[in-house]
């Protein structure tokens, strides 16, 4: 009840609508370097992948409907900046004990508009305030503060483009930005022609203009960087096509640019499994090390017989799916595969199924229970085209559920703060 009441007192928008555990997930601090080195290897692979010459990148890229639209309709590769600054979230599974020689397994990569950045920070801060003794032994990572610190590398004025609303964790991010002396404007572009959520009082609806190929607002305010504040399906790219084309062509930097959407599809899991690419980007030793993190994955088309024979041990994922949707396991994977047209099977990824850890939670919308869980790991990067000028594992959050085999808060799961025990 104390956590519930503290959330209510925060006044943040609809903060109590998703379940939250008062019991944190505790990992040994000795495991953090393993997570950090794994995350750096993965991120460096992705940055070097994005930095390839356009023709080579297109040749290696496993296309999806979204990547086809970005390259073919928005001209993404024709207006690339060498510098890539932003953040992403790796969804990991810890299989077995969290020991230094047992790196986490990669479930998927999330970029542009993903959730959790402000969420994890506020939950941790609230638990520490309610139980100050925790702070003496447990260490946490402030994801939102790391995000703001990385944004400031581009400047103090950030234009965050929303659709028709924002959520409470975006309020947390905006508050932290203001406390750090930044201007973060939450704006719904008029081109969307939507009615704004009346509860979102910080959101304004404005026309996005371009002056001397720089983004600006009608009052002349010009941001140092633009960030997209919501997740993108193909329909979103189509709706905002004219605006997004201009943003891509402009000289105003993007934080987590549209370019990074090229590694958001689930097909990136297949690309990462290419041992030759890993050796090329990371060297043989690091490529071999990273192999322990990768769950074997492949495109469904041409491998249908494997799924039919081994479906209890497989997961299928639509390459452009998001939010836990269009992910099927076991019997459901087999039934869904039968309904996928042959021409569309190239847009579905098959991944071997792994056994996720279980933890105990005590949610304010649920009773005490044991649940399966993932480990969301937030990474903040600044890449100059050749190497990192900044890299940080900035925070964590766990999503868990006992209602299904998928761990996603929007699907009825629970959000769990992650803390590290300094004594282990």
N, C-alpha and C positions, 0 to 999 in steps of 0.2 A: 504493500500500500504506500510506503514511503516514496518509492520510485514513481508510482502513478501520480501521487500528489505533487511531487516535484516537477513532473512533466506538465501537469495542469497549470501549476503556478508560473511556468515559463512563458505562457501566453503564446507559444508558437502554434502555427496553423496546423490543426488536426493531428497534433503530435501523438495522441493516444489511440489512433485508429489502427496502427499496426502493433502486433505483440512485441514485447521487449522483455528480455530475461534480466532478473536482478542478480542472477549468478553468472559471473563472467566465465569465459573460457580461459583457462590459465595454461600457458605453455612455458617450458623452461627457457630462460634467457640464453642458454647455450645453443638453442635451436635458431635463434635469430640470424646469426651469420650465414647459416645454410639457406634460409629463406632469402636473405639479401643477395648472396652470390648467385642463386638460381634466378632471381628476378632480374639481376643485372645482365646475366647471360641472355635471357629471353628478350629483354628490351634492346640490347645491343644488336641481336639478330634482326629484330623488327626494324630498327633504325637503319641498319645497313641495307636491308631489303628495300626500304622506301627511298634510299639514296642511290639506287642503281640507275643507270641511264634508262630513259623511258622505254626504248625498244626492248631492252633486256628485261626490265621490270614487267612489261606486258607479256613477254614470252614465258616468264616464270609464274606469274600470277595465275592462280586458279580462279577463273571468272565466276562471278555471281550476278544476279540481276542488279544489285546495287552497284557493284564495282563497274559493271558495264555502263550503267547510267552515268556514274561519276566521270569515267574516262571518255565515253562516247558523246554524252550530251552536255556535260558541264566543262569539258576540256581541262580536267584536273591536272593532267601531266604537262600541259602546255604552260602552266603558270606556277611552277613549283618554286618555293623558297628553299635554299639550302638549310637554313636554320629551322628546326622543328622543336617547338617548346610545348609542353603540355603534361598530361597525366593519363594514366590508364589503370585498370584494375585486373589483376590476374585472379581467376577463381581456381584455387588449388584444392586438392584433397590430400590429407595426410593419411597414408595407408600404413598402419602399424604404429610403432612408437616414434615420437618426434625426437630422433637422435641425429647428431651431426652427419652421420653417414647414410641417412634415409631422407633425401630431399622430397619435398611435396610433389605431388603429381598434378600436371596442368589439365584442368577441365576445359577452360576457355579463356579468351582474351576479350576484355570489354573496353570500348573507347567511345567518346562523344556522348555526353548526356547520361552517363551511367550514374547509379545511385550510390550513396554511402559516405561521401566525402565529409559532409557536415554531421551526418548521423552518428558515426562512430565517435567523433570528438565529444559531442554533447553527452552521450550516454556515459562515457568514461568519466567526464568531469562531474556529472551528477552523482555517480556512485562514489567517487572520491569525496565529494562534499558530504554525502550521507554517512560514509564510513571512512573518516580520515586515517584510521590505522592502516588501511589498505595501501596507502601511498608509501609507507615505510618499506614495504617488502616488494610491492608490485610496480613494474614499469609499464607505461603506456606510451603510445605514439599519437601525437595530435595531427590527424590527417588534414583537417581544415586549415590549420596554421601552416603546415607544409605546402598545401596547395596555394595559399596566399603568398607565401615566401617565393615560390616558383613563379607565380604570376608577376610578381614585382620585378622580375628580371626583364620583363617586356615593358614595364611602366606602371604608373599608379592609377591610370584611368582605364577601366575595363568595361566594355559594353557586352552584357550577357543577354543574348537573344532568347526569349522564351516563346511559348506558343500562346496559350490563353490563361496560364496560371503558373504558380511555382509551389513548391512544397516546403515543409518546415526546415528541412536540412539546408535548403537554399537560403532561407532566412538566416540560419546560423553562419553560413559562408559569407553572406553580405555583412552581418554584424562584425565578424572577424576582420573583414576587409576594411570596414570603417575604423575599427580600433587600431589598425595598422596604418592609418593615414591614406587609404586608397579610396577612390571613387568607383563604386560598382553600380552601374545603372542596369536595372532589370527592365527590358523593353520588349514588347510584342510588336513586331513590324506590322504596319498598316496593310501591307500587301496580303497578309493572311485573312483579313476581313472577319475577325472573330470577335465575339463578345467576351470581355474579360471577366474572370471570376471576381465577383464583388468583394470577396474576402481577401483578395491579394492586393492590398492597398499600396504596396511599394511598386507595383507593376504599372507602367505607363504604355500607352499605345502611340507609336510615333512612326513617322516616315523615315526610312533609312536613306540617306543621301550620299552622294559621292562627289567630292571636290578635289580636283587635281589627283584623281585616282586614290583618294584617301576616304575612308568611311567617316561620316559625321552625321549629327542630328540637325534638325531644323534650326535650333537656337545657336548653331555654330560649334557646339561641343564636339570635339574630335577625340576618339579614344586612342589609347596606345595599343590596344589589342581587342579583338572580338572573340567571344567564346559562345558556343552553342550550348544552351541550357536544357535541351531535351533530346531524347533518343530518337533515332531516325529509321523509319521504314521507307520503302521505296516511294510510297505515296507522299511522304513528307518532302522528299527531294523533288518530286514532280511539282508539288504545290508551290514550293519556294524557288523554283528553277531560276527565274530571272534575277531574283535577289542573290541567290547563292553564286550564280555565275559572276556577278559583279564583285562579290566578296572575294572569290577565288582570284579574280583578275587584279584586285586592288593591291596597293602597297602596304596596307594596314595588316600587321601580323595577326594570325589567328592563334589562340591558345587551344591546344588540341585541335589542329586544323583538319579540314575535310580530307586532306591527304592521308591522315592516320586511319580514316575509315577503310582504307584498303586492306588493313590487317584485322579489322573487326569481324569479318565473316568466319564461320566455323571452319571453312576450308583452310584457314591459316594453320589449323592443327595438322593438316596433311603436309603443308609446306614445311613446317618445323621438323617433320619426320624425315626429311630429305638429308641424309647423312653428308652428302657432298656439299650441299649448301651450308650446313652447320660448320663443316671443316673450313670452308672458304671464308665465312664471316667471322668465325671465332677461333680458328686454329684447332688442331686435332685434339689436344688435351681437353680444352673446354667443351668442344663438340661431344666428346665421349662422356664427359661429366654430365652434360645437359641431357644426354640420352636417358639417364635414370629418371628424369622428370617427365618425359614425354610418354603419353599413353598411345600405343599404336592406333593410327587413324587412317582412313582411306575414303575415297569417293564411292558411293553406293553403286553407281552404274558400272557394270562389268564384274561386280563382286556379289551379286544377288544370292548366289548359291551359298556363300559363306554365312550370310545372315540367316538364310533358311535353316542351315544346319546348326548354327551356334547362337541363335537369337537369345537364349537365356543369359548369355554373357556379352551381349552387345547393347549399345545405345545408338540411336540414329538422331541426327540433328539437322534441321533445315539450315542451310548455310547462312541465310540472312535473318534467322529467328532471333528474338530477344525476349528478355523478361521471363525466361523459363518456358516460353511457349514453343510449340513444335519441336519438343524433345520427347522421345519415346524410348522406353526400356522394355526388355523382355518380350512377353506376348504382345504388348501394345506396339512394339517396334515391328514385329513381324506383320501384324494386321495392317499397320499404317503403310508399310512398304508395298504391300499388295495393291494399295490404292493409288500409289504414285505412278503417274504415266512414265513410260520408258524415257521419253525426251527430257523429263524433269529430274530424273535420278542423278544427273550430273550435279544437281544443286543440293544433294543430301550427303552428309558425312556420316560414316560409321566409325564408332570408337569402341575399343574394348571397355568393358565395364569393370570398375574397381570398387572395392569395399571401403566406403567412407567411415571415418571415425564416428563414434557415438560420444555424446556428452550429456550431462544433466542440466536441465534448465528449469527456471521457476518464473514463468511469465505473468505479467499483470492481467493478461487476457486468457491465461491457460493455467492448468494445474502443474505441479512439479512432475517432470517426466524425463525419460531418456529419449534422445533424438539423434538422427544422423546429421552430419554437418559438413560444411565446406570451410575454406579459409580464404576470404577475400583480402587480397594484398594490394595496397595502393602504392603506385610508383609515380614519382615526379621527375621529369627529365628535361634537359636542354641540350640539344644535339646540333653541332655546327656543320654537319655534312660529312664529318670524318670521325668525330669522337664526342664524348660527353663533356660539356663544360659544367654541367650539374647533373647529378643523379642521386636520388634518395628513395629508399623505401620509407614512405611517410606515415603509414598507418594500416590498420587491419579492422575487419569486421567478419563475424561468422553469421551465416544464415543457416537455420536448422529447421527440421520438421519431423514429425512422426505420422503425418497424414499421407505421405506419398514417398516415392523414392527420389523426388526432385526437391532440392533445397532452394526455395525462393520465397521471399516474404509476401509478394503479391499473390502467391498461390496458397496462402494459409500458413506460411512458416513464421518463424520468430527470429528477431534480430538479437544478436548476442555480442556484447563487448569482448575484446580480446586483450588480455594482460599477460605480462611476462614475469615469471618468478625470478627475482634477482639471485636467489640462493641455488639455483639449479641450471 
